[in-house]
Amino acid sequence: MSRLTSLSKVTRMNADGGSRRREDVLAAEEPLEIRIGDEPFSVTMRTPGADFDLVAGFLVSEGVIAATNELISLRFCAGEDENGRQTFNVVQAQLRPDVVLPDLHRHVYTTSSCGICGTASIDAVRKSSRFAPAEAAPGFALEMLLALPDQLRTGQRIFDKTGGVHAAGLYRSNGELLCLREDVGRHNAVDKVIGWALREGRLPLRDTVLQVSGRASFELVQKAAMAGIPLLSAVSAPSSLAVQLAQESGVGLIGFNRGSSLNVYAGALPQQSEASVGSLER
């Protein structure tokens, strides 16, 4: 069993009174401490895997870096569990000397269920994002957008085993998959995608759409804005603050993208062809 999953004994009970013991596969959740140089900066609960992408994406989302050459190196620091095994739960980021460091005394902790939220963060995004998503937003085809949730689901290997993780997929405007990541935290999955893009030298992410499982929260719109992603699509509902930030930051926002319909909350309407099926109403 890899560090992505673990086994647990479970009792399966039925309505008719029957029960049996069996093993269940669970999505792994472990803390990751992020250090900038030798100073602790954040602790997040995540599914191990693509940790360097997660750290790089988190630094982009926090407005610390926005270019590949601002990140000199990433490495795991020494750390052992009670059995003396390396935990790989501390990552040190070395930044270029001229990068303006954040307040390292503001220790950021995020759970797997919630990222950063609040109206103060809206101002932070408006001031610190180096990219304007609306400037190069392409016209996305309706058929392509409607196909993304099924494409995302097909690539969810950890979800197939556990049923307990979220996913984020980055696609070109023609529907080509660039990167897909899974994590117990929806915001972590997005950071892993953005971190991959930073390390590949792809920021800002023009001509792309970010498809996520679940709802569209404020922090996901925030992360899209910080990476220059012009369109965020979710299979469930957005929050009111997510819609507000999308409208103010220029990020297109789609919710309830399921089957043959979707809702457009911010940004331009998708392009429809004569073969389009369904409507844009919930």
KOLNU-453912 format. One record per residue: x, y, z of N, C-alpha, C in turn; residue number from 1; residue in one letter. Coordinates in nm, 3 decimals, padded with zeros to 5 digits. Layout:
N
     n.X     n.Y     n.Z    ca.X    ca.Y    ca.Z     c.X     c.Y     c.Z pos code
       X       Y       Z       X       Y       Z       X       Y       Z NUM    a
...
END
This chain:
282
     n.X     n.Y     n.Z    ca.X    ca.Y    ca.Z     c.X     c.Y     c.Z pos code
  00.085 -00.119  00.000  00.000  00.000  00.000  00.089  00.125  00.000   1    m
  00.068  00.218 -00.093  00.150  00.337 -00.104  00.111  00.439  00.001   2    s
  00.187  00.550  00.009  00.155  00.656  00.104  00.031  00.733  00.061   3    r
 -00.018  00.711 -00.061 -00.139  00.778 -00.106 -00.264  00.720 -00.040   4    l
 -00.255  00.593  00.000 -00.370  00.526  00.062 -00.323  00.442  00.180   5    t
 -00.418  00.401  00.263 -00.388  00.311  00.374 -00.506  00.218  00.395   6    s
 -00.483  00.109  00.468 -00.588  00.011  00.494 -00.642  00.026  00.636   7    l
 -00.773  00.005  00.650 -00.836  00.013  00.781 -00.942 -00.096  00.792   8    s
 -00.952 -00.156  00.909 -01.057 -00.253  00.933 -01.190 -00.181  00.951   9    k
 -01.295 -00.234  00.889 -01.426 -00.171  00.897 -01.532 -00.280  00.910  10    v
 -01.639 -00.249  00.981 -01.752 -00.341  00.991 -01.862 -00.293  00.896  11    t
 -01.895 -00.373  00.801 -02.000 -00.342  00.704 -02.132 -00.395  00.758  12    r
 -02.231 -00.305  00.774 -02.361 -00.343  00.829 -02.470 -00.320  00.726  13    m
 -02.567 -00.411  00.722 -02.679 -00.402  00.629 -02.809 -00.378  00.705  14    n
 -02.910 -00.331  00.632 -03.040 -00.302  00.693 -03.107 -00.428  00.748  15    a
 -03.073 -00.544  00.692 -03.135 -00.668  00.739 -03.068 -00.724  00.865  16    d
 -02.970 -00.650  00.919 -02.905 -00.692  01.042 -02.775 -00.766  01.023  17    g
 -02.741 -00.796  00.899 -02.617 -00.866  00.872 -02.497 -00.772  00.882  18    g
 -02.382 -00.827  00.916 -02.259 -00.749  00.923 -02.139 -00.838  00.897  19    s
 -02.031 -00.776  00.854 -01.907 -00.850  00.833 -01.789 -00.755  00.842  20    r
 -01.676 -00.808  00.885 -01.553 -00.731  00.894 -01.476 -00.743  00.762  21    r
 -01.421 -00.632  00.721 -01.340 -00.634  00.599 -01.242 -00.518  00.603  22    r
 -01.150 -00.515  00.508 -01.055 -00.406  00.496 -01.109 -00.301  00.400  23    e
 -01.088 -00.176  00.436 -01.130 -00.065  00.351 -01.006  00.016  00.315  24    d
 -01.003  00.068  00.192 -00.891  00.150  00.148 -00.927  00.297  00.172  25    v
 -00.842  00.366  00.246 -00.865  00.505  00.281 -00.765  00.597  00.211  26    l
 -00.808  00.717  00.179 -00.715  00.818  00.127 -00.626  00.865  00.241  27    a
 -00.497  00.871  00.217 -00.403  00.913  00.320 -00.416  01.064  00.346  28    a
 -00.400  01.101  00.471 -00.398  01.242  00.509 -00.287  01.262  00.611  29    e
 -00.191  01.347  00.579 -00.078  01.373  00.666 -00.046  01.522  00.663  30    e
  00.015  01.573  00.770  00.054  01.714  00.770  00.178  01.738  00.685  31    p
  00.184  01.852  00.621  00.303  01.894  00.549  00.343  02.032  00.599  32    l
  00.463  02.043  00.651  00.516  02.173  00.693  00.594  02.234  00.578  33    e
  00.562  02.357  00.547  00.629  02.430  00.440  00.722  02.533  00.503  34    i
  00.849  02.527  00.466  00.947  02.622  00.517  01.002  02.706  00.401  35    r
  01.023  02.834  00.429  01.094  02.920  00.334  01.232  02.944  00.395  36    i
  01.333  02.889  00.331  01.464  02.887  00.394  01.457  02.799  00.518  37    g
  01.502  02.852  00.628  01.498  02.777  00.754  01.378  02.813  00.840  38    d
  01.291  02.902  00.789  01.179  02.951  00.869  01.049  02.881  00.833  39    e
  00.974  02.830  00.933  00.842  02.771  00.905  00.746  02.877  00.850  40    p
  00.668  02.838  00.751  00.572  02.932  00.692  00.429  02.881  00.701  41    f
  00.407  02.751  00.680  00.271  02.698  00.678  00.270  02.550  00.710  42    s
  00.158  02.505  00.760  00.131  02.363  00.775 -00.004  02.334  00.711  43    v
 -00.008  02.236  00.623 -00.134  02.201  00.558 -00.155  02.050  00.568  44    t
 -00.278  02.010  00.579 -00.313  01.868  00.578 -00.338  01.827  00.434  45    m
 -00.267  01.723  00.389 -00.276  01.686  00.248 -00.259  01.537  00.229  46    r
 -00.289  01.491  00.108 -00.256  01.355  00.067 -00.114  01.357  00.013  47    t
 -00.023  01.278  00.069  00.115  01.275  00.019  00.119  01.245 -00.131  48    p
  00.217  01.304 -00.197  00.230  01.287 -00.341  00.228  01.422 -00.408  49    g
  00.318  01.444 -00.504  00.331  01.573 -00.574  00.350  01.686 -00.472  50    a
  00.427  01.658 -00.366  00.445  01.758 -00.260  00.519  01.882 -00.308  51    d
  00.616  01.866 -00.397  00.687  01.982 -00.448  00.594  02.071 -00.531  52    f
  00.505  02.007 -00.608  00.404  02.085 -00.681  00.314  02.159 -00.583  53    d
  00.275  02.092 -00.475  00.188  02.153 -00.376  00.254  02.276 -00.314  54    l
  00.379  02.265 -00.276  00.448  02.378 -00.215  00.464  02.492 -00.314  55    v
  00.505  02.461 -00.436  00.521  02.566 -00.537  00.389  02.636 -00.564  56    a
  00.281  02.558 -00.577  00.151  02.618 -00.602  00.102  02.701 -00.485  57    g
  00.128  02.655 -00.363  00.088  02.730 -00.245  00.160  02.865 -00.242  58    f
  00.287  02.868 -00.277  00.362  02.994 -00.278  00.308  03.089 -00.384  59    l
  00.262  03.034 -00.497  00.198  03.118 -00.598  00.066  03.172 -00.545  60    v
 -00.014  03.085 -00.486 -00.145  03.126 -00.433 -00.132  03.232 -00.324  61    s
 -00.024  03.225 -00.246 -00.001  03.322 -00.139  00.062  03.451 -00.190  62    e
  00.091  03.458 -00.320  00.149  03.578 -00.376  00.297  03.596 -00.348  63    g
  00.364  03.487 -00.306  00.506  03.496 -00.274  00.590  03.494 -00.403  64    v
  00.555  03.406 -00.496  00.627  03.395 -00.623  00.526  03.385 -00.736  65    i
  00.573  03.414 -00.858  00.487  03.400 -00.976  00.566  03.359 -01.100  66    a
  00.696  03.338 -01.084  00.781  03.300 -01.197  00.870  03.183 -01.157  67    a
  00.900  03.099 -01.254  00.980  02.979 -01.228  01.115  03.013 -01.168  68    t
  01.181  03.118 -01.217  01.316  03.149 -01.171  01.320  03.212 -01.033  69    n
  01.204  03.238 -00.973  01.203  03.290 -00.837  01.214  03.177 -00.733  70    e
  01.196  03.056 -00.779  01.207  02.938 -00.692  01.336  02.864 -00.728  71    l
  01.434  02.872 -00.638  01.564  02.812 -00.666  01.560  02.661 -00.647  72    i
  01.503  02.615 -00.537  01.504  02.471 -00.510  01.395  02.434 -00.411  73    s
  01.361  02.306 -00.413  01.271  02.245 -00.317  01.335  02.116 -00.268  74    l
  01.329  02.090 -00.139  01.386  01.966 -00.089  01.313  01.922  00.037  75    r
  01.312  01.791  00.059  01.257  01.737  00.183  01.360  01.754  00.295  76    f
  01.314  01.795  00.411  01.400  01.806  00.528  01.391  01.678  00.609  77    c
  01.491  01.657  00.691  01.493  01.537  00.775  01.375  01.537  00.870  78    a
  01.314  01.423  00.884  01.202  01.407  00.976  01.168  01.260  00.988  79    g
  01.150  01.212  01.109  01.123  01.071  01.131  01.000  01.052  01.218  80    e
  00.931  00.938  01.197  00.818  00.905  01.282  00.867  00.827  01.403  81    d
  00.772  00.776  01.484  00.809  00.706  01.607  00.885  00.577  01.581  82    e
  00.880  00.527  01.456  00.951  00.405  01.422  01.083  00.432  01.350  83    n
  01.122  00.559  01.343  01.249  00.594  01.282  01.245  00.601  01.131  84    g
  01.125  00.601  01.070  01.115  00.608  00.926  01.102  00.752  00.879  85    r
  01.165  00.783  00.765  01.155  00.917  00.708  01.009  00.948  00.676  86    q
  00.960  01.064  00.720  00.820  01.099  00.700  00.796  01.176  00.571  87    t
  00.897  01.246  00.521  00.880  01.330  00.402  00.764  01.428  00.422  88    f
  00.754  01.482  00.542  00.644  01.574  00.574  00.691  01.716  00.601  89    n
  00.814  01.748  00.563  00.865  01.884  00.574  00.937  01.917  00.443  90    v
  00.894  02.025  00.378  00.956  02.068  00.252  01.012  02.209  00.270  91    v
  01.135  02.226  00.230  01.201  02.357  00.236  01.209  02.417  00.097  92    q
  01.160  02.540  00.084  01.169  02.614 -00.042  01.278  02.719 -00.031  93    a
  01.370  02.719 -00.126  01.474  02.821 -00.131  01.438  02.918 -00.243  94    q
  01.421  03.045 -00.208  01.378  03.144 -00.306  01.496  03.230 -00.352  95    l
  01.478  03.293 -00.465  01.579  03.385 -00.516  01.600  03.498 -00.415  96    r
  01.722  03.542 -00.395  01.750  03.640 -00.288  01.668  03.768 -00.296  97    p
  01.629  03.811 -00.417  01.556  03.938 -00.428  01.405  03.922 -00.412  98    d
  01.355  03.800 -00.391  01.212  03.779 -00.371  01.172  03.838 -00.235  99    v
  01.068  03.918 -00.235  01.018  03.977 -00.111  00.948  03.869 -00.031 100    v
  00.998  03.843  00.088  00.943  03.735  00.169  00.815  03.778  00.238 101    l
  00.723  03.685  00.259  00.602  03.714  00.337  00.637  03.726  00.485 102    p
  00.539  03.760  00.563  00.557  03.766  00.708  00.567  03.623  00.760 103    d
  00.689  03.578  00.787  00.710  03.441  00.830  00.665  03.418  00.973 104    l
  00.631  03.525  01.044  00.578  03.509  01.180  00.428  03.484  01.177 105    h
  00.366  03.503  01.057  00.224  03.473  01.041  00.213  03.328  00.999 106    r
  00.207  03.240  01.095  00.208  03.097  01.067  00.072  03.055  01.013 107    h
  00.069  03.007  00.889 -00.055  02.972  00.822 -00.084  02.824  00.840 108    v
 -00.204  02.792  00.888 -00.246  02.652  00.899 -00.373  02.634  00.819 109    y
 -00.374  02.533  00.733 -00.495  02.503  00.656 -00.529  02.357  00.673 110    t
 -00.657  02.330  00.688 -00.703  02.192  00.697 -00.728  02.140  00.556 111    t
 -00.763  02.013  00.546 -00.792  01.956  00.415 -00.929  01.998  00.363 112    s
 -01.009  02.062  00.447 -01.143  02.099  00.405 -01.159  02.247  00.376 113    s
 -01.062  02.329  00.416 -01.079  02.473  00.400 -00.946  02.540  00.376 114    c
 -00.944  02.632  00.282 -00.826  02.714  00.261 -00.846  02.849  00.325 115    g
 -00.782  02.950  00.269 -00.792  03.085  00.325 -00.919  03.150  00.274 116    i
 -00.992  03.217  00.362 -01.114  03.283  00.318 -01.132  03.412  00.395 117    c
 -01.223  03.497  00.347 -01.251  03.624  00.413 -01.233  03.740  00.319 118    g
 -01.301  03.850  00.346 -01.296  03.964  00.256 -01.158  04.028  00.253 119    t
 -01.080  04.013  00.358 -00.945  04.069  00.357 -00.862  04.005  00.247 120    a
 -00.887  03.878  00.219 -00.811  03.809  00.116 -00.846  03.860 -00.023 121    s
 -00.966  03.911 -00.044 -01.002  03.970 -00.173 -00.910  04.085 -00.205 122    i
 -00.887  04.173 -00.108 -00.796  04.285 -00.128 -00.655  04.236 -00.156 123    d
 -00.613  04.129 -00.088 -00.480  04.075 -00.107 -00.461  04.025 -00.250 124    a
 -00.565  03.958 -00.306 -00.557  03.910 -00.443 -00.550  04.026 -00.540 125    v
 -00.632  04.127 -00.520 -00.637  04.241 -00.610 -00.503  04.313 -00.614 126    r
 -00.434  04.317 -00.504 -00.309  04.390 -00.496 -00.190  04.307 -00.544 127    k
 -00.193  04.175 -00.519 -00.073  04.096 -00.538 -00.069  04.013 -00.666 128    s
 -00.183  03.987 -00.729 -00.182  03.905 -00.849 -00.112  03.979 -00.962 129    s
 -00.016  03.913 -01.025  00.059  03.976 -01.134 -00.007  03.955 -01.269 130    r
 -00.111  03.875 -01.272 -00.173  03.839 -01.400 -00.319  03.884 -01.403 131    f
 -00.364  03.921 -01.520 -00.503  03.959 -01.539 -00.570  03.856 -01.627 132    a
 -00.645  03.762 -01.571 -00.702  03.652 -01.650 -00.787  03.697 -01.768 133    p
 -00.861  03.807 -01.751 -00.956  03.847 -01.855 -00.887  03.897 -01.982 134    a
 -00.760  03.937 -01.973 -00.692  03.997 -02.087 -00.679  03.900 -02.204 135    e
 -00.657  03.772 -02.174 -00.632  03.675 -02.281 -00.729  03.558 -02.275 136    a
 -00.847  03.580 -02.217 -00.943  03.471 -02.203 -00.996  03.430 -02.341 137    a
 -00.978  03.306 -02.380 -01.028  03.261 -02.510 -01.177  03.230 -02.503 138    p
 -01.238  03.209 -02.619 -01.376  03.167 -02.622 -01.383  03.016 -02.610 139    g
 -01.432  02.967 -02.497 -01.437  02.823 -02.474 -01.564  02.765 -02.534 140    f
 -01.552  02.648 -02.596 -01.667  02.583 -02.659 -01.751  02.514 -02.553 141    a
 -01.882  02.526 -02.565 -01.974  02.466 -02.470 -01.956  02.315 -02.463 142    l
 -01.946  02.249 -02.579 -01.932  02.104 -02.581 -01.807  02.059 -02.505 143    e
 -01.698  02.132 -02.522 -01.574  02.098 -02.453 -01.591  02.111 -02.303 144    m
 -01.653  02.220 -02.258 -01.671  02.242 -02.114 -01.761  02.136 -02.052 145    l
 -01.868  02.098 -02.121 -01.960  01.998 -02.068 -01.894  01.860 -02.057 146    l
 -01.790  01.836 -02.135 -01.723  01.706 -02.132 -01.619  01.696 -02.021 147    a
 -01.580  01.809 -01.962 -01.469  01.808 -01.867 -01.496  01.728 -01.739 148    l
 -01.614  01.738 -01.676 -01.634  01.660 -01.553 -01.615  01.510 -01.571 149    p
 -01.664  01.454 -01.681 -01.645  01.311 -01.706 -01.498  01.279 -01.733 150    d
 -01.430  01.368 -01.804 -01.287  01.347 -01.829 -01.209  01.351 -01.699 151    q
 -01.244  01.445 -01.611 -01.177  01.455 -01.482 -01.200  01.329 -01.401 152    l
 -01.324  01.283 -01.398 -01.357  01.164 -01.320 -01.281  01.041 -01.371 153    r
 -01.263  01.031 -01.500 -01.191  00.917 -01.558 -01.047  00.911 -01.508 154    t
 -00.988  01.026 -01.480 -00.849  01.030 -01.437 -00.828  01.022 -01.287 155    g
 -00.933  01.002 -01.208 -00.921  01.002 -01.062 -00.887  00.862 -01.011 156    q
 -00.760  00.827 -01.014 -00.716  00.694 -00.974 -00.732  00.671 -00.823 157    r
 -00.697  00.772 -00.742 -00.707  00.755 -00.597 -00.854  00.750 -00.556 158    i
 -00.938  00.828 -00.620 -01.081  00.825 -00.590 -01.140  00.689 -00.621 159    f
 -01.094  00.627 -00.728 -01.143  00.493 -00.763 -01.119  00.394 -00.650 160    d
 -01.008  00.410 -00.578 -00.973  00.318 -00.471 -01.039  00.354 -00.338 161    k
 -01.059  00.484 -00.314 -01.100  00.529 -00.181 -01.234  00.601 -00.176 162    t
 -01.272  00.668 -00.283 -01.393  00.750 -00.281 -01.381  00.871 -00.191 163    g
 -01.257  00.908 -00.154 -01.240  01.012 -00.053 -01.148  01.126 -00.087 164    g
 -01.129  01.157 -00.217 -01.042  01.268 -00.254 -01.108  01.356 -00.358 165    v
 -01.060  01.479 -00.365 -01.103  01.574 -00.468 -01.003  01.573 -00.582 166    h
 -01.040  01.637 -00.691 -00.951  01.643 -00.807 -00.958  01.780 -00.871 167    a
 -00.847  01.818 -00.935 -00.841  01.939 -01.015 -00.768  01.904 -01.144 168    a
 -00.823  01.947 -01.255 -00.762  01.920 -01.384 -00.746  02.048 -01.463 169    g
 -00.630  02.066 -01.523 -00.602  02.183 -01.606 -00.608  02.140 -01.752 170    l
 -00.690  02.210 -01.831 -00.712  02.173 -01.971 -00.687  02.293 -02.062 171    y
 -00.640  02.265 -02.182 -00.633  02.368 -02.285 -00.774  02.400 -02.333 172    r
 -00.786  02.507 -02.410 -00.917  02.546 -02.460 -00.974  02.444 -02.558 173    s
 -00.889  02.355 -02.612 -00.938  02.250 -02.702 -00.973  02.122 -02.628 174    n
 -00.963  02.122 -02.494 -00.999  02.007 -02.413 -00.883  01.914 -02.381 175    g
 -00.763  01.946 -02.427 -00.646  01.861 -02.397 -00.607  01.875 -02.251 176    e
 -00.591  01.761 -02.184 -00.550  01.761 -02.044 -00.401  01.794 -02.032 177    l
 -00.370  01.892 -01.947 -00.231  01.928 -01.918 -00.182  01.864 -01.788 178    l
 -00.267  01.869 -01.685 -00.225  01.817 -01.555 -00.348  01.786 -01.471 179    c
 -00.345  01.673 -01.400 -00.452  01.635 -01.310 -00.390  01.592 -01.178 180    l
 -00.444  01.644 -01.068 -00.395  01.609 -00.936 -00.514  01.580 -00.843 181    r
 -00.490  01.488 -00.746 -00.592  01.454 -00.647 -00.539  01.481 -00.507 182    e
 -00.631  01.509 -00.414 -00.591  01.534 -00.276 -00.717  01.534 -00.189 183    d
 -00.699  01.504 -00.060 -00.813  01.513  00.032 -00.863  01.656  00.044 184    v
 -00.777  01.753  00.014 -00.816  01.894  00.015 -00.834  01.945 -00.126 185    g
 -00.949  02.000 -00.155 -00.974  02.054 -00.290 -00.874  02.163 -00.324 186    r
 -00.846  02.251 -00.227 -00.751  02.360 -00.253 -00.610  02.306 -00.273 187    h
 -00.576  02.194 -00.207 -00.445  02.133 -00.229 -00.433  02.078 -00.371 188    n
 -00.539  02.015 -00.420 -00.536  01.963 -00.556 -00.511  02.076 -00.656 189    a
 -00.575  02.191 -00.633 -00.555  02.306 -00.720 -00.412  02.358 -00.708 190    v
 -00.360  02.368 -00.586 -00.222  02.413 -00.568 -00.124  02.320 -00.636 191    d
 -00.151  02.189 -00.633 -00.062  02.094 -00.700 -00.060  02.117 -00.851 192    k
 -00.176  02.150 -00.908 -00.181  02.180 -01.051 -00.106  02.308 -01.082 193    v
 -00.130  02.412 -01.003 -00.064  02.540 -01.026  00.087  02.527 -01.005 194    i
  00.127  02.451 -00.902  00.269  02.430 -00.879  00.337  02.357 -00.993 195    g
  00.268  02.258 -01.050  00.319  02.189 -01.168  00.343  02.289 -01.280 196    w
  00.246  02.377 -01.301  00.257  02.476 -01.409  00.373  02.572 -01.384 197    a
  00.391  02.616 -01.260  00.503  02.705 -01.229  00.636  02.636 -01.258 198    l
  00.649  02.512 -01.213  00.776  02.441 -01.229  00.804  02.406 -01.376 199    r
  00.696  02.404 -01.457  00.711  02.380 -01.600  00.729  02.510 -01.678 200    e
  00.728  02.624 -01.609  00.745  02.753 -01.674  00.625  02.797 -01.756 201    g
  00.504  02.761 -01.712  00.383  02.787 -01.790  00.301  02.906 -01.741 202    r
  00.338  02.967 -01.630  00.260  03.081 -01.580  00.289  03.206 -01.662 203    l
  00.186  03.290 -01.689  00.046  03.272 -01.653 -00.024  03.171 -01.742 204    p
 -00.129  03.109 -01.689 -00.196  03.000 -01.757 -00.306  03.050 -01.851 205    l
 -00.266  03.121 -01.955 -00.360  03.166 -02.056 -00.414  03.046 -02.134 206    r
 -00.528  03.065 -02.196 -00.585  02.963 -02.285 -00.607  02.831 -02.213 207    d
 -00.645  02.836 -02.083 -00.671  02.715 -02.006 -00.800  02.728 -01.927 208    t
 -00.853  02.613 -01.886 -00.968  02.610 -01.796 -00.934  02.513 -01.684 209    v
 -00.968  02.550 -01.563 -00.946  02.464 -01.446 -01.078  02.400 -01.408 210    l
 -01.085  02.267 -01.417 -01.204  02.192 -01.378 -01.181  02.128 -01.242 211    q
 -01.275  02.147 -01.149 -01.259  02.091 -01.015 -01.381  02.008 -00.979 212    v
 -01.358  01.909 -00.894 -01.468  01.832 -00.838 -01.530  01.913 -00.725 213    s
 -01.656  01.888 -00.697 -01.720  01.957 -00.585 -01.757  02.101 -00.617 214    g
 -01.758  02.182 -00.514 -01.806  02.320 -00.525 -01.693  02.416 -00.563 215    r
 -01.732  02.538 -00.599 -01.636  02.644 -00.630 -01.635  02.742 -00.515 216    a
 -01.534  02.734 -00.431 -01.524  02.822 -00.315 -01.441  02.945 -00.346 217    s
 -01.442  03.037 -00.253 -01.366  03.160 -00.268 -01.219  03.133 -00.296 218    f
 -01.158  03.042 -00.217 -01.014  03.023 -00.229 -00.976  02.964 -00.364 219    e
 -01.065  02.889 -00.428 -01.032  02.834 -00.559 -01.031  02.943 -00.666 220    l
 -01.124  03.037 -00.658 -01.122  03.151 -00.749 -00.997  03.234 -00.724 221    v
 -00.962  03.251 -00.598 -00.842  03.324 -00.562 -00.718  03.261 -00.625 222    q
 -00.707  03.130 -00.615 -00.591  03.060 -00.671 -00.588  03.072 -00.823 223    k
 -00.704  03.062 -00.887 -00.709  03.077 -01.032 -00.660  03.216 -01.073 224    a
 -00.704  03.317 -01.000 -00.663  03.454 -01.031 -00.512  03.470 -01.016 225    a
 -00.455  03.411 -00.912 -00.312  03.426 -00.887 -00.228  03.358 -00.995 226    m
 -00.284  03.255 -01.060 -00.210  03.183 -01.164 -00.243  03.231 -01.305 227    a
 -00.333  03.328 -01.317 -00.371  03.379 -01.448 -00.461  03.286 -01.525 228    g
 -00.535  03.199 -01.455 -00.628  03.108 -01.520 -00.757  03.184 -01.554 229    i
 -00.798  03.185 -01.681 -00.914  03.266 -01.718 -01.050  03.207 -01.685 230    p
 -01.058  03.075 -01.659 -01.190  03.014 -01.638 -01.180  02.900 -01.537 231    l
 -01.269  02.902 -01.438 -01.282  02.796 -01.338 -01.418  02.732 -01.353 232    l
 -01.421  02.599 -01.361 -01.545  02.525 -01.376 -01.556  02.423 -01.264 233    s
 -01.674  02.413 -01.203 -01.697  02.320 -01.093 -01.823  02.239 -01.120 234    a
 -01.829  02.118 -01.065 -01.946  02.035 -01.086 -02.060  02.072 -00.991 235    v
 -02.030  02.149 -00.887 -02.132  02.187 -00.790 -02.144  02.339 -00.784 236    s
 -02.202  02.388 -00.675 -02.235  02.530 -00.666 -02.115  02.615 -00.626 237    a
 -02.114  02.742 -00.664 -02.017  02.836 -00.611 -02.075  02.904 -00.487 238    p
 -01.988  02.960 -00.405 -02.034  03.040 -00.293 -02.055  03.184 -00.340 239    s
 -02.125  03.262 -00.261 -02.148  03.402 -00.298 -02.018  03.480 -00.308 240    s
 -01.924  03.450 -00.218 -01.797  03.522 -00.220 -01.713  03.479 -00.340 241    l
 -01.726  03.353 -00.382 -01.657  03.308 -00.502 -01.706  03.385 -00.624 242    a
 -01.837  03.403 -00.636 -01.893  03.478 -00.749 -01.847  03.622 -00.743 243    v
 -01.848  03.682 -00.625 -01.805  03.821 -00.611 -01.660  03.838 -00.656 244    q
 -01.572  03.749 -00.609 -01.432  03.761 -00.645 -01.410  03.736 -00.793 245    l
 -01.481  03.639 -00.849 -01.469  03.610 -00.992 -01.506  03.733 -01.075 246    a
 -01.614  03.798 -01.039 -01.658  03.915 -01.112 -01.559  04.031 -01.099 247    q
 -01.497  04.044 -00.982 -01.405  04.154 -00.959 -01.266  04.127 -01.016 248    e
 -01.227  04.002 -01.025 -01.091  03.970 -01.069 -01.081  03.934 -01.216 249    s
 -01.194  03.914 -01.282 -01.192  03.881 -01.424 -01.184  03.733 -01.454 250    g
 -01.199  03.649 -01.352 -01.198  03.504 -01.373 -01.337  03.457 -01.412 251    v
 -01.350  03.386 -01.522 -01.479  03.328 -01.557 -01.512  03.216 -01.459 252    g
 -01.640  03.205 -01.422 -01.680  03.107 -01.321 -01.803  03.031 -01.367 253    l
 -01.790  02.898 -01.371 -01.898  02.808 -01.409 -01.926  02.713 -01.294 254    i
 -02.054  02.690 -01.265 -02.094  02.595 -01.163 -02.199  02.500 -01.216 255    g
 -02.228  02.396 -01.138 -02.326  02.294 -01.176 -02.300  02.241 -01.317 256    f
 -02.172  02.220 -01.349 -02.134  02.162 -01.479 -02.156  02.012 -01.471 257    n
 -02.273  01.970 -01.513 -02.312  01.829 -01.502 -02.393  01.788 -01.624 258    r
 -02.355  01.678 -01.682 -02.436  01.622 -01.790 -02.444  01.712 -01.910 259    g
 -02.562  01.770 -01.934 -02.584  01.849 -02.055 -02.610  01.997 -02.025 260    s
 -02.576  02.042 -01.904 -02.600  02.183 -01.873 -02.497  02.234 -01.774 261    s
 -02.487  02.367 -01.768 -02.398  02.433 -01.674 -02.451  02.574 -01.649 262    l
 -02.408  02.634 -01.540 -02.444  02.771 -01.507 -02.322  02.862 -01.520 263    n
 -02.338  02.976 -01.582 -02.231  03.075 -01.594 -02.258  03.186 -01.493 264    v
 -02.168  03.202 -01.398 -02.184  03.302 -01.292 -02.101  03.427 -01.317 265    y
 -01.994  03.413 -01.393 -01.908  03.528 -01.423 -01.834  03.500 -01.552 266    a
 -01.807  03.604 -01.628 -01.733  03.588 -01.753 -01.823  03.568 -01.873 267    g
 -01.761  03.552 -01.989 -01.834  03.537 -02.114 -01.905  03.402 -02.123 268    a
 -02.013  03.400 -02.198 -02.084  03.275 -02.221 -02.002  03.186 -02.313 269    l
 -02.004  03.055 -02.292 -01.933  02.964 -02.383 -01.990  02.972 -02.524 270    p
 -01.906  02.937 -02.620 -01.948  02.939 -02.759 -02.028  02.813 -02.790 271    q
 -02.142  02.831 -02.857 -02.228  02.718 -02.892 -02.223  02.693 -03.041 272    q
 -02.224  02.566 -03.078 -02.232  02.529 -03.218 -02.372  02.478 -03.247 273    s
 -02.397  02.448 -03.371 -02.529  02.396 -03.408 -02.554  02.260 -03.344 274    e
 -02.446  02.192 -03.306 -02.462  02.058 -03.247 -02.478  02.062 -03.095 275    a
 -02.478  02.185 -03.038 -02.488  02.196 -02.893 -02.617  02.134 -02.843 276    s
 -02.608  02.059 -02.734 -02.723  01.995 -02.674 -02.739  02.046 -02.532 277    v
 -02.861  02.071 -02.488 -02.883  02.116 -02.350 -02.893  02.267 -02.346 278    g
 -02.901  02.318 -02.227 -02.916  02.461 -02.204 -02.818  02.506 -02.098 279    s
 -02.814  02.636 -02.074 -02.726  02.691 -01.972 -02.803  02.717 -01.843 280    l
 -02.919  02.654 -01.828 -02.996  02.671 -01.706 -02.984  02.549 -01.618 281    e
 -02.987  02.573 -01.490 -02.976  02.463 -01.393 -03.096  02.372 -01.407 282    r
END
